[in-house]
Amino acid sequence: MMNHMKSNITKVKIRISIVAAIISVTILSGALASASLLSLTWSFYTFAQTQGGNAALSLSNLIKQGQPHQGRTSAPITVIDFSDFQCPLCDRFVKSTEPQINSTYVQTGKVALVFEHLPNRGFDSAPAAIAAQCTTDQGKFWQYHSLLYKNQGPIDSGWASKDNLKKLASQIPGLDTQKFNSCFDSQKYKPLVESDLALAHSLGFTQTPSFIIVKSDGSNAQKLEGPQPFPEFKALIDKELGA
């Protein structure tokens, strides 16, 4: 009799353990589902915010934050370029497509071109971004921008080492190298570069180059990824201008 009772008690304990395990798995699955739903909801919110209107993408806000830009502040359309100075595809865009955008739209006052840092190609990408941003203090960003792409080598091969970044800066006519070196060594613009990176990720960008073509108030944003040829940019820009 005692053995029979012990056997029944053991069976009950096993059943309770099984039920507890099922409940735990159910709760965990529910939590994971909720987390996934929250992530999906946030992603959708970010996308909707980008499509409808995003103050972070307005030209006035970008300029206020210190983003390098070309063109008139009154331009109705903004092209935001998310790039990495070690990115070969970015180099292709700079040398083949950007000049056409510049001559067709920037110089005619229709488009403002804004640069955002997305340094994710290698270890030297972030230092190159910080160095480039330091040249904005002296109004030399676009000269340094061109110089970096002109001297671009294989990723993390040493061409964008800290010493070489300083040497390249010293080649820019009129640049105060002492001020530049002080800015670079102190990593003054590391927070700005990290903020640019966060903005890129919030938009779903992980590759360079990536672009946002948007009205100057941050509305009606259109995404374009990769070193697309000029006709692709022209189609979206003309669409924005006509909207």
GIZITA-V774812 format. One record per backbone hydrogen bond with DSSP energy under -0.5 kcal/mol. CO is the residue of the C=O (numbers start at 0). NH is the residue of the N-H. Records with the same first field share a line. If there is no record, write none. Layout:
CO: NH, NH
This chain:
0: 4
1: 5
2: 6
3: 7
4: 8
5: 9
6: 10
7: 11
8: 12
9: 13
10: 14
11: 15
12: 16
13: 17
14: 18
15: 19
16: 20
17: 21
18: 22
19: 23
20: 24
21: 25
22: 26
23: 27
24: 28
25: 29
26: 30
27: 31
28: 32
29: 33
30: 34
31: 35
32: 36
33: 37
34: 38
35: 39
36: 40
37: 41
38: 42
39: 43
40: 44
41: 45
42: 46
43: 47
44: 48
45: 49
46: 50
47: 51
48: 52
49: 220
50: 219
53: 56
54: 57
57: 61
58: 62
59: 63
60: 64
61: 65, 66
62: 65
67: 114
69: 112
71: 74
75: 215
76: 111
77: 79, 213
78: 80, 113
79: 81, 211
80: 82, 115
81: 208, 209
82: 117
83: 86
85: 87
86: 90
87: 91
88: 92
89: 93
90: 94
91: 95, 96
92: 96, 97
96: 99, 100
97: 101
98: 102
99: 103
100: 104, 105
101: 106
104: 109, 110
105: 108
109: 76
111: 78, 113
112: 69
113: 80
115: 82
117: 119
121: 124, 125
122: 126
123: 127
124: 128
125: 129
126: 130
127: 131
128: 132
129: 133
130: 134
131: 134
132: 135
133: 136
134: 137, 139
135: 138
139: 143
140: 144
141: 145
142: 146
143: 147
144: 148
145: 149
146: 150
148: 151
153: 156
157: 160
160: 164
161: 165
162: 166
163: 167
164: 168
165: 169
167: 170
168: 171
170: 172
171: 174
174: 176
175: 179
176: 180
177: 181
178: 182
179: 183
180: 184
181: 185
182: 187
183: 186
186: 189
188: 192
189: 193
190: 194
191: 195
192: 196
193: 197
194: 198
195: 199
196: 200
197: 201
198: 202
199: 202, 204
200: 203
208: 225
209: 81
210: 223
211: 79, 213
212: 221
213: 77
214: 217
215: 58, 59
217: 53
218: 214
221: 212
223: 210
225: 227
228: 231, 232
229: 233
230: 234
231: 235
232: 236
233: 237
234: 238
235: 239
236: 240
237: 241
238: 242
